[in-house]
Amino acid sequence: MNHPVIAITMGDAAGVGPEVIVKALARSDAYPPMRPLVIGDAGRLAKAAKIAGVAVDIRRVDGPADATYEPGTIDCVDLGLIPDDLPFGALSPLAGDAAFRYIERAVSLAVAGDVDAICTAPLNKEALHAGGHIFPGHTEILADLTGTPEVSMMLSAPKLRVVHCTTHIGLVDAIERIDAGLVERTIRRGHETLVRSGIPAPRIAVCGINPHAGENGLFGRGEEETKVAPGIAAARADGIDAQGPLPADTVFFRAVRGDFDLVVAMYHDQGHNPVKVLGLEAGVNITIGLPVVRTSVDHGTAFDIAGTGVADERSLLEALRQAAELAPHRAA
């Protein structure tokens, strides 16, 4: 069996993406069995390596077939979009457009079967919009490029996995969007992902929307009864072990304790905050429901430290590990 080819998109060139990539790929003993291929800008990677004090060679290639995947060498499909004088740590429409182009090329390679998974370094949403691409984030870009009508965001950290019904929308809009069908589909996507990853019967906890999961109608306007509970019931009718609606103020503690394999959160901060409390360096963002495997670091572009050499590559290493685990392995 050959190791899977993982396309690593460079993210926003003004952020920490180039640095965490060169640091991670310089540690050949740290990342899992895979063949990494960066989609980005070779000159920017070389500059990041110099800043970080990392001894690697950056090799320009046309595509996966031209890469050597040798330790100490980073193969890069160089789109040549970043000028040498682009400053680190400053918002740039040019970098925002380039970040989109890297994803676009990676998706093209993945859909064609030339790479087995995509792992994304962070982009900056404001720069992305300034560059002419009006998407809330990576998840929505990937869904659009693959023609996928609906996907879910899963965050994974040691002892905790969380999948979201809604993500980058306001809280009032999220409550309005949630319905029984969305809850059921999100549960099913999470269940299928964990089954494929080797958990035959995942235990899934589903959060309520209101404090104390509504406490039998005491809080809210009956959202648990009308929006959440029917979705859980439909999943359970198919044999999925889904429990809830459960109070979000205790369910994450219970999951970390080992009671559940997955928590279904209703909205962005309900699911993100517990994962990020466990540490940004350990969190991984996984898009589920796509026709291609995609993982990502669970941190942003960190403009405040970009270009200083101090960015932490551990989240990218974990994202690469999970991409390699989820990706199909090719026959030799």
Number of C-alpha atoms within 10 A of each C-alpha: 7 11 18 22 26 27 31 28 32 31 29 33 34 27 29 32 28 29 30 27 25 28 24 21 24 20 15 13 10 13 19 16 16 20 21 28 26 32 27 29 24 26 19 24 26 21 16 26 23 15 14 18 12 19 14 19 17 20 18 18 19 12 17 21 9 12 19 15 16 11 14 16 17 26 25 28 26 21 16 12 19 18 12 9 7 14 14 19 19 15 20 21 19 20 26 25 19 26 29 24 18 26 26 18 16 28 25 15 18 22 15 10 12 17 26 26 29 30 29 30 31 26 28 26 20 17 23 25 16 17 18 13 18 14 17 16 18 22 21 19 18 23 18 13 13 16 11 13 10 15 20 23 24 26 25 23 22 12 15 22 26 27 29 26 24 25 22 15 13 12 15 8 12 18 17 11 13 19 19 20 15 18 25 22 20 28 30 20 18 25 24 18 16 19 13 10 13 10 13 11 14 19 19 24 28 28 30 27 26 22 15 18 25 20 16 11 14 12 15 14 11 17 21 25 17 13 23 26 21 18 25 26 17 19 20 15 11 9 10 19 17 26 19 18 26 22 19 24 15 11 21 26 14 14 20 17 11 13 14 22 20 28 29 29 27 27 23 19 15 20 26 19 10 19 24 17 9 14 14 17 18 21 27 27 26 25 21 22 22 17 14 20 23 30 29 27 27 26 20 17 21 17 17 12 14 22 21 15 18 13 19 16 21 19 24 31 25 26 27 31 19 23 27 27 17 21 21 16 15 11 8 6
